[in-house]
């Protein structure tokens, strides 16, 4: 038990503030008697603040804080600092909540009758600590102005009042360093640029800025100006090449692209989507203006950087194994397809035959990467036990072998690099296939036959996963078998493939790197929709096989986050909604007539004591969609008959449920468990039969692992540890540990007893975990990696789940504009990737949103900057506009020439976006910045040549 848990339990149990305070004092006397007062007060304050995330603006929580402050258990200065620190988190960005917390501080301050020093700020408070509090107060006021004006709160007034009081306490800033002064100086200036702040706040802020400027002196400010001008001169010096990468070393763009391929390997434009991935490479080559040799070296070195960074100090990780599989098994095939497309289009008039050969010296002379990869100890695909002593780079041997195998380099070239490789290096699985007189695809066809035992298949998959040289052949066989079995309605063969992919994660990883999983899911969905049990000889076996297909679809959609994806086979659209909604309907009266008829038949077969079991006629008459929908209804009806109506014995209920634990029906359990969890919550945990049934299903060894994995997150949310006290009272002595254990095991989490020492506590002491803005943190991590020369990763799709597109783009360009003052190239490359990397069709189109909605505001706001800052901001925006539109143009062209697709993958035609650009910028900004942007763009001859419609509009 902690203070945080005590407060949560007291609040959720409706305990009064006075009684809560008494409980806190009792807890402190028994458990925290040796802790310092500052630590105890901080814990008390945070224990209440953390609850405002789930209960915004709750007056009962406000009463808890007031009681603690009035009693003296929580001092006002401690509460003020913890509140302002917590207010930095988006989780607390509710205007009513923030205004309420501001008023707690202000009301107690005025009621005390004391001066600010002594009330809000302790006597003798160090200047550095005071200024840190003031910085948080300035951030709070800046946040307050981002909310819409409302009559229900006065947050801007409260935050302004609080900031003025704190600034009045600043007497001497001479004790702080120049670097600290620069931070506060920039923060205050940023706030002063907001024209909406009151005259009182502006006056004290200007006084504060003036005192800081005296401390900084002319030399410090001149150095800052010189740094910004240097950045500007670099940008202006590259104006002729600003359309592309303007550099022969661009690890930022390449690692962003490669990470996107891995994140979205199962989706459109991911690693498995070969034609579209090749189109992106063609567009990148055109945009970068690199020679083919430079292009190859940049892509491969970037991939090696990603692999090296994914290796932990203790050795290989799952991520590093995936990167190794991609670089050796998939990347050479993508580059070979890319080279064919580039050659056919006549890109870069050069000898493509020698392009990879000329790039190898730059790749192989990276011992910092290759040594780390080899030292990780990953088992490779060679039979030679003394491989390490013969060849200095085992990874290099595998990679060179693959380049040679796909035709990117000749054996003579490889021999000059490693004379022993052709004779000494033999991929393990390929050697086994050769000994059997088969090629790799034929070898997998034989080994994955229906007669193969599960143990033999598991051993084969493990050996294949360790040998990336065979992954392409494995994927080819699986895709071929998938296509033939779906087209021929071969339920048995399709069942074996789906069962293998569900059971073995490594098989799904190999396949997802090489094949477009959305196509396989679409074919499986079509197979389920078209399934007709009336035509099969043994419906019991057929339904069991069909269940494996359904589980594959459910597990794959969840595993690769394909919930919003649209599936199609040719012109036919497939909707997986019936899988997601299974369990949402559990009332008999909500069933359609044909579903009601099936429900009645299944009720009699499963829950009638006189029933002889499930007959073939019932299976033939019930389609898979209907069975998935009525399964939760069957459970709901049977439990109701057993409890409320008392028309069914528990033994009959148990016998009926046992049918669902067999292979014939266990594939329907995901919807059943979804219903049970929902019903338990709605009944306030007063559902003993539901709990017992849920426990039976989750702990049964015959419950499919895919069902457990699908249900585990919702199970742990329903039964958190610890459970709220009032829910625990309802449950009584019922033991939830088996349910939680099954869910944690399905997710690969350690048992509860082991996790308690490693999981961070739910307190304000972990701001990065609890209060951090995740989208903002992802952006910060990407920019830090870019500046540090490391591989850059930015999961834009995840960011868009955390924030709407306009807010995400506004946050992005706020961070990038600041980064551009130091390194405009890195910021431009990140922006170009975010705006022009195509994503799923249902993902919001970021480039048109940026150009037509966000950009005009950024241009208009640049008018309020100083002359130097305005110039840098304009140059950065011009660089992003020209770079992103040019990249988009090359992508549009590559989609047409490489894939034969005339569609706008970025939401709109690039030409139409360029045409609208001038009008949008001028409409929103009539100041000097808009004119500067237009002037700079029209002065760039390559840009005008690519987009004549833009010049016409200007």
N, C-alpha and C positions, 0 to 999 in steps of 0.2 A: 504494500500500500504506500502511495506517495501523496503529497499534498494535492497534486493534479488529479489523482484518482478520487481522493476524498471530496474535492470540490465538485467534480463531475457527478459523482454519486449523490451528493447532497442536493445539487441543483435539479437533477433528474427525478429525485424523490420528493421535490417540493419543500425541502427544509428551509425554514426562515433564515434571513441573514444573521440574526443574533445567535440562533442555535448553531449555524454553520461556523460562526466565529468561535464559539465555545469548543466545537469539535476540533477546529484548527489548533487552538491553544493546547488542548489535551494531547493532540497528536505531536505537537512540537515538544511538549514537556517530556513525552515518553520516547520520542525517536530522534529529535533534533536538538537536544539540550546542549550538545557540544558544537553546533554549527553557529557561524557568525550571524549577527542580526541582518547584515546586508544580504547574505545568501537566502535567509529565511524570507525576508520581505520580497525579494525578487521572485522566489518560488510562489509565494502567495499571489502576487500580481499576475504572473504568467499563468497560474492555474485558472484564473478567471478569464484572462484575455483570450486564451486558446479556445474557450467555449464560444466566443463571439463569431468564430468561423461558421459554426453550425447553427447558431441562434443569433443572427444579426439584429442589433438594436433591441435586445431583450431587456426590459426594465428590471427584471429580477436579478440579472447579472450586474446591472448598474447599482442595485441596492446592496449587493454583496461588497462591491468596491467601496461604496460610501461608508458602509458599516465598518469595514476594516480600517479606513482612513480616520474616521471619527474616533474609533477606539484607540488608535495609536499603534495598532499591530502592523500597519502599513503606512510608512511615511510618504508624504506627498512628493518629495523629490524622487524617491525610488520609483513610485508609480509613474511619474512623468517620463523618466528615462526609458523604462520598460515599454510603456505605451508608445512612445515615439519610435522606438526601435521596431516594435511589432507592426506599426503602421506602414512600414516600408513594404510589407508583403501584400500582394494582390488579394490574398485570402481575406484580408481585413478591409478591402477597399469597398466598403458599403458606406455611403454618405451619412446615413442615419446613425450607424455605429460610431463612426469617427467623430461626428458632432457630439454624440452623447458622451464619449470619453473625454473630449475637449472640455465639455461643460462640467464634468466631474472635477477636473483639475481647476478650472477657473472659479467655479462656485466655492470650492473649499479654500482657495487662495483668498478670495474676497471676504469670505466669512471669518477667516482668521484675523483680519485686520492688520496683518504683518506686512512689512515691505517684501518685495520680490526675493531679495537675498535674505534668507531665513525661512521663507515659505516655499517657493518653487526651487530655489537654488540654495544648497546648504552653505553655511558660513565656511569660508576657507576653501571653497570648491576650486580645484586647479583650472586654469584658463583652458588648457587643452580639452579637459572633460566637458567644460561648459560649451566650448565651441562645437564639440561633437554633437551635443544635445541640440544646439542651434542649427547645425547642418540638417539634422533629422526633422526639425521643425520647419525649415525651409522646404524640404522635400514634401512634407505633409501639406503645406500650403500650395505647392505646385500641383500635387495630386488633387487637391480640393477644386482647383480650377478646371480639371478635366471632366468633372461630373456636370450633368445638365443642371441648370438653375431650377430650384424647387422651393415651394412654399412650406414644405414639411421639415426642412432643416436649414440651418444657417452655418454650414460648415466653413465656408470661406471667411465669414465674420469671426467665428470662434478660432480658427487656425491663425488668422491675422492677429487677433488679440493676443494669442499665446506667443507668437513670434515676437511681437513688439515688447512684451514683458521680458522675455528672455534676452533680447538684444539690449535692453536697458541695463542689464547686469554686466555687460562687457566694459571693463574699465581700461585694461592694459593688454595689448596683443603682442607686445614686444617679446614675450617669453616663447612664442611658437616659432617653428622653423619656417624658412622661406617656402619650402615645399608644401607645408600645411597651409600657409597663407595663400598660396596659389590655388589650392583646392577650394578654400572658402571663398576666395575672390571670384573664382569661376562660377561657383554655385549661386552666389548673391547676384552676379551679373546676369545669369540665366533667368533668375526670378524677376529681375528688373525689366527684362525684355517683354514681360507680360503686361500689356497695357491696361489690364483689368484690375490690377492691384490698387488698393486704396492709397490715398495721399499720405495717410499716417504711416503705413507700412513702407511706402516708397521713401519717405523722409528718413526713417531710421536705417533702412537698408543702404541708402546713399551715404549716410554718415559712417556706417560700418565699412562699406567699400572704400571710402576715403581713408579711414584709419589703416586698412590693410594695404592700400597703395603706398602710404608713407613707409610702412614696414618693408614692402617689396623694393621700393626705390626704382630709379630709372634703369639701372643695370639689369635687374631681374625682368622688368617688363620689356626691355629692349631685346633681351635674349629670347623671350617668348615670341615676340613679333618676328625676330630673325628666323626662328624655327618654322613659324607658319609660312613666312615668305619663301623659305627654302623648299618647303613642300609644294607651294604654289608654282615655283619656278620649275621643279621637276615635272609637275603636271603639264605646264605650258610647253616644256621642252619636248614632251611626248605627244603633242597634239596631232602630229601627222600619223602616228601609229595607234591612236587611241581606240580605233575601231576593233582591233584584235588584242592579242595578249601583250604585244610590244616587248616580249622577252622570250628568250629561248629556254628559260627555266620557270615553269609555271606549275609548281606542285599544288597550288591552291585549287585551281580549276580542275585538274586531273583527279586529285584525291576527293574532292567534292562529288565529282561524277562517279568515281569508282564506289564510294560509300553509298551513293544513291542506288547504284546497281545492286549492291548487297542488301541494303534495307528493303528494297522493293523487288527482290529477285523473282518473286512469283507474279508480279503485276505487269502492267503495260510499261514498256521502256526500262524494264529490269534486266538482270543478267540472263534470265531464261527467255526473254523476248528478243531472239536473235536479230531479225530484220530491223526492228526499231532501234536496238542498241547500236547496230552498224550505222544506221542513219545519223544517230547522235555523234558517232565518231567522225563520219564524213563532214558533218556540220562543224565540228570542233576543228578539224584540219583546215577547212576553208576560212574559218573565223580567225584562227591563230596565225595563218600564213607561214607556218613552220614547214621546213623541208620534211620529207617522209622519214628520214633517219632521225631527225630531232623529235619528230612526233612519236615515233616508236620508243625512243629512249625516255621521253618524258612520261609516257603512259606506263611503261614497265617500272621505271624507278619509283613513280608514285605508288604503284601497286605494292612494290617491295616495302616502301615506307609504311603503308597501311598494315602489312603483315608484321613487320618488325615492332610496330607500336602495339599490336594486339597481343604480343607475347608478354606474359606476366613475369616478374622476377623469379617465380617458383617454377616456371616452365610453360609449356603450351597450354592454351586455353581452348574452349570450344570455338571462340571467335577466331583464334589464330588457325585452328584446323580448317575452318570454313574459308578463311583467306587463302590458305595454302591450296585447298581444293580448287578455288576459283583461279588462282594465278597459274597453276600447272595444268589443271584440267579444262578450264573454260576460256581463259583469256587468249591463248594461242588460236583457238578456233574462231573467236570473234575477230581477232586481228587478221586472220587469213581471209575471212569473209569481207572484212573492211577493205583489204588490199585489192580484192577482185572488183569491188564497187568503185574504188578510187581509180583503178586502172581503166576500167570501162568508161569512166567519165572524163578521162584525160586530165585528172587533177595533178598539178605539180609535174611539169614535164621533166621527168627524170627516170632513171632505170629502177623501177619498183623491185626488180628481182634482187637487187643488192641493198635495198633500203634497210632491212633488218640487220644485214651483215655489218653495215657501217654504224649501226646504233649499238652493237654489242660491246665495243670497248667502254663506252660511257656506262653501260649497265653493269658490266663485270668489274669495273674499277670502283665499286662501292663496298669495300670490305666492312664498313661500319654497319651496313644493312645485312649483307650476306653472312658475315660471321655470327651475328646475333641470331639469324634464322637457323643456321646450322647448329649453333650451340644449344638451341632450345631442346634438342633431343627428339624431335618428331620422327617416328618410325616411317621410313619411306617405302618405296615399292620395289626395292631391289633384293635379289636373293643373296648377294654377297655380304657375308658377315663382317668382313674387314673393309667395308666400303669407305669408312672414314679415313683409313690410313692410305688408301689408294688414291682417292680423289679428295681434294681439299674442300670442295663444296658439293655435298650430296644434293642439296636443293638445286644448285646450278645444273647438275647432271640431268636431273629430271626435267628441268625447264628447257634445256637445250634439246633434249630428246623430243619433247613435245613440239618445239619450233621446227625441228627437222621432220617430224612426223606429219605436220600439217602443211609442209612445203614452204615455210617462210625463210628457212636457211637450208643450204645444201650440206651433205655429209662432209664434203671436203673442207668446208669452213669450220664445221664443228671439230673436225680432226685437228685443225691447226690450233684450236683453243684447248682441246683435251684429247690428245692422241689415243688414249685408252678407252674413251667412252663407248665407241661403237662395239667394242669387243667385251668390255667389262660391265657395262650397265644394261641390265635387262629387266624391265618392269615385271614384277612378280606374276600378276594375273595374266599378262600377255604371254609370259613363258609357259604358264600352265596350259593356256589355250593352244599354244604351239605344240606342246608335248601331246595334246589330245588330237592334233591334226585339225584344229578349228581356228577360225579367226575370232576376234573378241566378241562381236555380236552373236556368232554361233555358239560360243562358249557359254554366254549368259542365257541364251535360249535353252540350252540343255540343262544348265544348273538350276534354272528357275522353272523347271517343268512341274506340272501338278503332282508328280510322283515324289518330288523332293520333300524331305522331312523338314519340319520347322527348325530343328537344330542345324541341319545342313545349310539352310538358307541364312540363318543368323551368322554362321561362320563365314559364309561367302560374302555377305554384306560387310562384315567387319574387315575382311581382307581387302575388299574392293575400296572401302572408305580410306584405308591406309595407302592406297595406290591411285592417286588422282589421274594417272595416265589412262586408266580404264573407265573413268566416269562418263565420258561422252558415249562410249559403246553401251554402258549400262542404261543410260537415259534413252538412247535410241531404241533399245529392246523394249523397255517399259512403255514408251510412247506408242510404239508399233503394236504391242500387245493390247494396250488400252484402246487404240483406235479399232483394231480388228474385232475385239470382243464386244464393243459397244455397237458397232455396225452390224455384227452378226447375232446380236442378242445372246451372246455366250455368257450367261450369268456366272458359271463356275470359274471360268478363266478370269473374268473381271473381278470376281470376289477374291481370288488369290492375290491378284495385284494390289487391290485396295487394302486387304488385310496386311500385306507386307508393308505398305507405305504407312499405315496407321500404327503398326507395332514398332517399326524401326525408324527412329528419327533420322539416322544417317542416310537411309534410303531416300527419304523425302528431301533431305538437304542436297544429295547428289542430283536428284531429279530437278529440283527447283533452280539449280544453277544453270541447267542446260535446256530446260523445257518450260514453255509458258503454262504455268499451273492453272491459270484461269480457263484456258482451253480444255484442259483435262476435266476440271470441275464442271464446265458447261456440258461436255459430253456425258459426264456422269449424271447430271441433272436431267438431261434429255432421256437418258436410259431409264431413270426412275419414273419420269412422267409417262414414258411409252410402255412401261412394263405391263405385261398382261399374263397374270398367273394361270389363266384358263388354258393357255397353250402349252404348259409344261407338264411333264409326266409326273414328277414328284413335287407337289407344291410346298411341302414342308422344307425340303432341301433348297428349293428355289427361293423361298422367302428368307431363309437363313443367309443364303448368298447375297440376296438383295440388301439385307441389313448391313453387310460389310461395305457395300457401295454407299449407302446412306451415311454411315459413320465416317467414311473417307471424306465425303463432301462436307459434313459438319466440322470435322477436325481440321481440314485444310483451310476452310474459310476462316475459322477462328485463329489458326496458327499464323497465317499470313495476312490477317486483318483485311479480308476481302468482303467485309459485310456490305460496304457501299458500292461494290463493283457491279457492273452490269454484265451479265453472261449471255453469250449468244453462240449458236451453231449456224453458220451461214447467215441467212436473214431471220432465223428463228430466235426470238428472245426467250430466255429462261429466267424464271424468278425463284430464288431460293427462300422467299419469304415464309413459305410453309414450314421451314425448319426453325426459323426464329420465333414464330408465333405458336409453335407447339407448346402447350401448357398454359397459354393465356386464356384459352376457353376450357372451362371445366364444368359447365352447367348443361344438363341434358337438353333443356329448352332452347339452347342456343345452336343446336345442331340442325343441319339441313336434313330434308327427308331421307336422302340416300345414306347420310351419315347416321341418322337415327336408326335406320334399319340395320346397319352394320353393328351399331352399338348394342342393340337388343340381342342380336345373335351372339356377340362376343360375351355379353353379360351372362347369358345362359351357359355358354361353353366354359367360362372361367369360374363363375361364382354360384353355380347351381350344384347342390350336393348330389343330385342325380345325374349330372352331366358325365358323359363318357370321354370328355376332353375336347381338344381342338380337332375338328374334322376337316378333311380336305376341302369340302364344299365351302366352308367359311373362308378359308384362305384364298380360294379361287375367286370368291365374290368380293373380296376387300382389297382395294388398291393400297399402295404404300402411303400415299398422302392421307387417305382416310384413316388408315391405321395409326399414323403418327398423331392425327388430330384427336381421335377418340380414346387413345391410351390414357391421357390424364383424366378424361371424363370417366373412364371405367374405374380408375382409382378413387376419384371423388365420390362417385355413386356408391361404390362398395364400402368405403369408410363411413359414409353417411348412414348406410343401411346397418352398419355394425355399431354405430354410436347413437345417433339421434333417434333413429327409427327402431333400433334393436330388432331388426328382421334377419340379421345374419350373425352367425357365430364367428368368433375370432379364428377358429380353426379353418372355417370355410374361406375367410378372408386370406389367411396365410397360404392356403392351398392355391387360391387364385393368383396370388402375388408370385408364387414359386414359378409359374409359367413364364413370368417376365424375367426370371433370372436364368433362363435357358437361352441358347443361341437363336431360337425361333423368334423371340420377342425382345431380347435385351437391347437391341438397337433403338428401341422406342423410348428408352428410359431418360434421355436428356430432357424431354418435355415433361415427363412425369416428375422428375426431381425439381424442375423449375416450378411446377404447380405446387408441390409439397412445401417448398421453401416459402413461396408467396403466401400460402394458406397459414403456415405457422406464424409468419410475421403478422398477418392480418388478425389472427386470433390472440395476439399478444403472448405467444408461446404457450398458451393454454390449449394444447393440442396433443395429448399423449399418444393417440393412435397414429396421427400423422408423423410424430417424432419417431415412433417405433418402426413405422414402415420406411421412413427415410434412412434410419440407421441400418435396417435390414438390407436395403438396396446398396448403400454406399460401402458397407463393410463386406458385402458378398464377394468372394473371389471370382465369381462369374460376371460381375458387373464390368463391362468393357472399359479398358483404360481410357479410350477416347471419351466415353461418357463421363468418367471421373474427372478428366482434365477439363472438359467443358463446364462441368458443374462446380468445380472446386472454388473459383473466385467468389461466386454468389453464395456458396456455403459458408465460407469464412467471413463474408460480410454479414450474413445472417446470424452467425454465432461467433462474435468477436471474443477475444480473450484479453481481459476479463469481460464477462457479460454484465451489462448494467444491473445494478442491485435489484431493481424492481422486477426485471425479467427473471433474475435468478430465483427470486421468491416464488414466482409463478411455477418455475420448473421444479423447485424443491430439490430432491436428491437425484434427479435424473442426470446421468453422466453423459456429457457432450464430448468427452475426450475421444471416443472412437470415431465420431463423425468428423471432428476437426483433424484427427490423425489421418484419416483416409483422404481428406481434401489436401492437407499439406503434403502428403506423400505423392499425390497425383501431380502436384506442381513442383516436385523436387525440393521442397523445403525441409529443413531439419525438424525433428520432433519438438513439441512445445518446450520441453524441459531444456533442450539445448539452445533454443533460439533466444531465451530470455536474457542470456548474457551477451549476445551479439547484436540484438536489435536495439536501435536507439530509442530512448524513452520519449514519450510524447510530451515534450516540454518545449518551452520557448528557448531553451539553451541550444537547440539545434536549428538555427534559422535556415540553413541550406536545405534541411529536410522538410520542415513544416511551413516556413513562411516564404521560402524562395519562389520567385516567379519562374516557373519551369521554362516557358518559352524564352524569357529574357536570359536565363542561365544557359540555354542551348546556344543562343546567339553569342553570349560572352565567351563560352568555351570555344566556339568556332573562330572568333576573332583572335583570341589568345593563341590558338594553335597556328593561325595564319601568320601572326606576327613572330611566333617562335620558330617558324620553318618546319613545323610538324604537319602530319596529315590532318586535313580539315574535314570534319563531318558535321552535317547539319540536316537533321531529319525535318524537312519542311512540312511534311504531312502531319507529323506529330505537333509541330508548332501551330498548325491550323486547327487542330483539335482543341488546343489550349486557348486560342484567341481567334476572333473573327479576322478575315483577311486585311481589312483596313487598319485595325489596331496592330496586327502583326507587322504590316509594312511600315506603319508609323514608328513603332518601336525599333524595327530593323534599321531604318534610315536615321533615326536619332543616334543609334550606336555607331553606324557606319560614318555619319558625318563627323562625329568626334574622332573616330579612328583615321579618317581621311586627312586630318591635320598632321598626322604622323607618317602615314603610309597610304597614299591615295590608291596605289595599284592594288594592294591587298583588298581594300574596301570595295574597289570597283569590280574585282573578280568575284567576290562573294555576292555582291548585288546582281551581277550578270547571271550567275548560276541560279540564284533564287528566282529571278524573273523569267528565265528562258528554259529551265529544265522542265520538259513536259511531264505531267503526272496523269493520274487516272482521269477519265472523262468527267467524273462527277466532282473532281477537285476544282475549287474556284480558280479562274484564270488570273494569275497574279500580274502579268505584264500589262494588260489593258486596265486593270484596277489601279495599278501604280500610275500609269501614264495619264489617265483621265480623272482620277479621284485624288490620289495622294500627292503626285508631283506638283499640281498647281498650288496647293497649300504650302508645300516646301519652298517653292519659288517665291511666293508672296511673303512668307515669313523671313526670307533672307534679306528683305529690305530693312529689317530692324537690326541687323548685325552691324558690327564695325566694318570699315572699308576692307580691311585685310580678311576678316572672317567671311564677309560677303563674297569676296572674290574667290576664296577657296571653296565656299559652298557652291557657287555657280559653276566653277570648273569641275567639281566632283559630280554635280548633277548632269552636266554636259557629257562627261565621260561615261556615266551610267546610261544615259539616253542613247548615245551613239553606239556604245558597246552592246547593249542589250538588243536594240533594234536590228543591228547588223547580225548578231548571233541568231536572232529569231528569223531573219531573212534566209540565212544559210540553212537553218533547220527546216524551214518550209520548203526550200528547194530540194534538200536532201530527202525529205519524205516523199517528194514526187519522183525524183530520179532513182532513188534506191529501193523504195517500197512500192512505188506506183500509186501512192495515196495522195489525192488532192483534197486534203482536209486541214483545218486550222487547229493544230494541237495546242496552241497557246490561247485559244478562245476566240480570236478574231484574226482577220487577214492583217499581216504586217503592214501592207500598203495602206489599209484603212486606218490603222493605228497611227501611222506617221502623218496621214492627212489631217486627222483630228487634233494632233498634238499642238500645233501652233495656236489654234483657236482656243483650246482648253487653257493653255498657259496664259494667253492674253486676257481671257475672260476673268480669271481669278486674280491676276496680278498686273496692275497698271504701273508698277514702280520700275525702278532701274534694273532690278534683278531679272525681270521678264525680258526686258530688252537685251540685257547681256546674254541671256541664254539663247535667244533667237539669233543674235549677232554671231556668237561663237559657232552655233550649229551651221548657219549658212556660210560661214567662212571655211568650213571643212569640206573640201572638194569631194573626197570619197563618200561622205555622208550624203551630200546633195546628189551625187551621181546615183547612189543606191535608192534614194527616196526623192525623186523629182516632185512628187505630189506635195511633199512638205514645203519645198521651196516655193511652189505655186501658191500655197495657202499664205505664206509669209508675205 
